[in-house]
Amino acid sequence: MKKLLLHYCLLTCLLILAIPMLSAAAGLLPEGLPEGVVNDQRYNRAIHIMAMLLIGFGFLMVFVRKYGRSALTATFLLVSTSLPLYMAIKTTGLFTMATDEIERLILAEFGAASLLIAAGAVLGRLKMPQYILLGLLFIPFYMLNEWVVLEGGLNLIPKGGVLDTGGSIVIHAFGAIFGLGVALTMTTKQEFEKTIETDSTSDRYSMLGSMMLWIFWPSFCAALVPAEQMPHTVVNVILALCGSTLTTYIVSVSLRKKVSIADIANAALAGGVAIGSACAVASHTEAIGIGIMAGALSTFGFAVIQSKQQNLMKLIDTCGVTNLHGLPGLMGGIAVLPIVRSLNIGHQMFGIFITIVVAFLAGLITGKVLPLLGRKIEAYDDNEEFLDAD
């Protein structure tokens, strides 16, 4: 009865939070809005993104059977570390300053999302203070890459030379590759040999997180687009997600003979990752095509590539962020090239290259620093740090 009540309350919250987004998707927002109204609408989308960060990412990562409390607490700590840190650095003007406070908050939420992606690669193998340190180290590196790739920092790429509206490159790919670098330097032999346990309850809660992300992903991609582009962007993201969800089921059954709940909870979101770069400019047909390709690529990654990657690189990518965020993110950054013919191919590809290099090197450095706070004795288990964890 308690579980049914909890599920009912969560679903009710979803419906209440979804109302403003559904109004936007219906094209009810007029053009030429006053600044105050624009900020009000951006605030609505900022709250949607906050729901994604805390509930979506949080519950997506509770699939590890004995690590649910830790996964949710780590999510809380990572978000609470990254948001004020990003905004504090942004106000200094070090990486150019966003004068609008709501815009600065949304940009900080983007950074928090990328951080949570990176943390997913080493989920279950850090102590709680190490998650905080991870956030403190990650955000400056993230902002450096964002500044260089999108803002023309260091004059390596002209400002606007890279198209990445919804963050396929600078949010998703960066976070995944950073996490891969951390995992490469931190994975111990004991962790490599330990099985990550799941059960039906943890899988169901993980699916809840996935569906929360699915619902609010349009707000994530459309958070800062002009009002006149928002309806088209929202529909594109939904179509891409539909494409990846259907493809995930088909490919999962084809490769595994039965559907994997891990594939559905993760790879179904790959369309949202991949459409990010082109979300405001792709046609609806192109959007669903990108979603289909991303779903197939991500599912193949979970079913085939992940085990080979772990054996070859001797690392554990706990949440499979390489397959959900890394590969689809890079694909999305490249997929925009045939859509926007006027886009400079060299600038776009150089932006992707810089992101890969900065993320991986920063991850390797961070992976060397985090063990200074010690190592978790028992991986994927709440007992070490939580009262009454059993």
N, C-alpha and C positions, 0 to 999 in steps of 0.2 A: 504493500500500500504506500509506504514511504517513497519507494522508487517511482511509482506511478505519479505521485504528487510532485516529486522533483522534476520528472520529465514534463509534466503538464506546465509547471511554472517556467521551465526553460523555453518551452515552445511558445508560451504566451509572451515572454520577453522578446522572442524572435519576431513575432507578428507585430508587436508594438514598435520595435525598432525599425522594421521593414517598411512601415507606412510612408515615411518621407521619401525613401528610395524609390518606391513604386510610383509615387507621384512624379518624381523626376524622370523615371523611365517612360512615363506616359507623355512626356514632352510638355508638362504643365508649367515649366519655368520660362517666363518671357525673356526676350533679349533686352539689353540695355538697362539692366537692373542697377539701382543705386548701390553704392559701396556697402552700406549697412546691410542691405538685403543679401548681397553677394556673400558677405561674411557670415550671415545667418545660415545661408545654405551650405557654406563651407563648414560651418560648425556642425551641422547635421552629418555631413560626410565624415568629419573628424571623429565624431562619436561612433559612427559605423566602423571606422578603422580601429578605434579603441576596443570595440567588441571583438573584432577580428584578432587583435593582439592578445587580449586576455582570455577570452572564451574560446575563440577559434583555434589559435595556436596552442593554448593551454590544454584543452581537451584532446586535440589531435595527438599530443605527445603523451597521453596517459595510457597508451597501448602497452607499455611495459608493465607487467602485472604487479610487481611489488614496488613500483616507483611512482605511483600516481600522485601522492602527496608532494613528493619532491619535484615532480614535473610541473605541477601547478604553482608551487611556491617559487621555483626557479623562474617561471614565466613572469610572476609578479615582480620579482627582484630585478630581472633584466629590463622590463619595461620601466620600472621606477628609477632605474639607474640611467638609462639611455635618454629618456625624454628631457629631463632637466640639463643633462650634460650637453646634449646637442644644442638646446636653446641657449645655454650659457655661452658656448663657443661661438654660436652664430651671432650673438649680440656684440661680440668683440670686433666683428668685421674681418676676422682673420681669413675666413673662406667666403667672403662677400656676405652682406647682411640683408636678410629679408625684413623689410620694415613692417609688414603686416603681421600682427601677432598670430592670427589664426593660420595664416600661410606658414609661419615658422613652426607652429605646432604640428601641422600636417607633415611638413618636411622632417620634423623630429620623429613622427610616427613611422615614416618611411624607413628612417634609420633603425628604429626599434624593430621593425619587421625584418630587416636584413640581419640584425643581431640575433633574433630568434631563430632564423634559418641557420645561421652559423652555429648556434648553440645546439641545434638539433643533431649535428654531426657527432657531438661528444656527449649527448644527453645520457645521464646515468653514471658518468665517470668523473664528475666534478663535485667537489664539496660546495655548499651554498656560498661561502665567501669567494670561491673561485668563479662562480657565475657573475658576481658583482665585479670582480677584477676583469673578467672577460668583457663586460660591458664598458668598463672604463678604458680598456685598451682598444676595443673595436671601433667605437664611435669616432675618434680622431682619424683613424685610417680610412673609415668609410667616408668621412667628410672630405678628406684629402682627395680621394678618388672621384667623388661627386663633383668637387670643385674643378679638377683637371679635365674630366670627361665632359661635363655639362656646362660649366661656367667659363671655359677657356683659360683656366688657371695654368700658369707657366708658359702660356702661349703655344702649347703643343697641338691643340685642336681649337679652331675658332669656336666661339660661343655659338651654340645652335648647330654646330657641325655634326653632332650625334643626335639622332632621333630616338628618344627612349621615354616617351610620355608616362607609361605605367611601370617603368623600372625593370623591364626584363633583364637589362644588363647591369645597371648600377645597384639595384636592390637584390634581385634574385640570384643572378650569376655571382655577384660579388660575395653575398652571404654564404652561398654554397661552397665556393672555392676557398674562401677564408676558413670555413669550418673544416674543409678537407685538409688544409695546411695544419690546423691545430691537431686534428685527429692523427695525422701522419707522424707528428712528433710526440704525441702523448699516449698512443695506444700501447698498453703493456701486453706481454705474452699471456698473462692470466686473463685479461679482458678479451683478448683475441680468441681465446679458447672457451670462454663462457657463453652459454646459450642465453639469448634474450627471450625471456618467457612472456607469453601473452595468454589471455583467456577470453571467453566470450563477453564478459562484462567490460574488461578494458577495451576490447575491440569496439563494443557498442558506443562507449563514451568517445573513443577516437573518431568514430563516424559522426557523432554529434558535432565535434570540433570541425571536422571536414565540411559538414553541411553549413555550419555557421560561416566559415570562410567562403564557401560557394555563394551564399546569399549576399554577402556584403562586398564581394570582390569588385562588382561594378563601381561602388563608391570609392574603392581604393584607386582604381585606374582613372576615374573621372574627377578625383578630388580637386585638382587644380586646373582642369581644362576650362576654356571659356564657356559661358553659359549656353551659347548657341551650339557648341559641339557636344555638350553633355548627353543629350538623348541618344545621339548616334553612337557615342562611346559606350554608354551603358548597354545598349542592345548588342553591340559587337562583343562585349565581354561575356554576356549571357550566352550568346550563340557559340562562342569559342568554348565555354565551359560545357555546354550541351554536347558539342562535338567530342571533346576529350572524355567526357563521362561515358558516352555510348561506345566509343572506341576502346576505352579501358576495359569495359566488360567483354567485348568481343575478343580482344587480343589476350586478355587474361585467361579466358576459357580456352582459347586456341593453343596457348603455350603450356598451360598447366592442367588442362582437361577439366578442371573445376575452377570456379571463380575464387580468387584470393581476396579476402576482405582488406588486406593491406594494400593491394593494388587499387581497389575501389576508393579507399579512404585517402589515398595519396595521388595516384596518377590521374584520377578524375579531375584534379585541380590544375593539371598541367596546362590546360587551355588558357586559364587565367594568367599563368606565368608567361606563356609564349606570346599572347596577344598584346602584352604590355607596351612594347615599343610602337606597335602600329595601331593601337586601340582607337585612336581618334581619326585615323586616315584610311584604314582598310574598308573595303566594301563588306556588306554582310556575308557575301559568298566567300570572300577571302578570309574573313574572321572565323567562320566555321571550318574552313579548310585548314587554317593554322591550328585550330583546336583539335581537329582529327589527327593531324601529324604529331602534335605535341603529346596527345594521349597515347598514341602508338609508341612513340619514342620513350616516354616515361615508363610505360608498362613493360616494354622490352628491357629497360634498364633495371627495373625491380626484379624481373623474372630471370634475366640472363646475365646482365652486366655486373650487378652488385656483387655476386659471389666471386666472380673473376677478379673484380677490382680489389676486393678485400684480400684475396689470396696473393695477388700480384704485388700490391702495395703494403701488405701486412698492416692493415688498419681496419677499424670498425667505424662505419658511418651509420650510427644508431638509427636515425630516422630516414636514411636514404635520401638526404638532401641533394646529393649529386644527381639523382634521377628525377626528382620532382622540381628542383629549382635550378640546378646547374645546367644540365643538358637542354631542357626546354627554354631556359633563360637565354642561353647562347643562340639557340635556334631562333627565338623571337627577335633577337637583335639582328640576325642575318635576314630573316624573312621579310623585314621592312624594305630591303633593297629593291626587289622587283615591284613593290607596291608604290613606292615614291621614287619615280625615275629621276627626279631632279636632285636626289640626295647624293652627296659625294661619297662614293664607295670607300675611298681611301680613309676619309675621316671616320666613317662608321666602323670600319674594320680596325682602325688604329685605336678607337675608343674601346672596342672589345678587348684588344690585345693589352692595353694599359690596365683595364679592369682585372684581367686574368693575372697579370704579373703582380700588381699591387696587392690583390687579395691573397694570392698564394704566399708571397713573401711575408706579408703582415701576419698571416695565419701561422707560418712557421715560427716567427719571432714570438708570437703570443703563446704558442705551444711550449716554448722554452721557458717563458716567464711564469705561467700558471702553476707548474709543479713547485715553485718556491713556497707556496702555501701548503705544501704537503700533497698527499694523494689519498683518494678515497680507498678505504680498506676493502669494502665489499661493493662491487659495481652493481648497479641496477637494483638497489635495495634501500628502502626508507629507514631501516632500523638504526643505522649509524647516527642519524641526526634528528630523528623524530620520536617524540614520546608516544607510547602506545601505538606504534606503527603496525603491529599485527592486527 
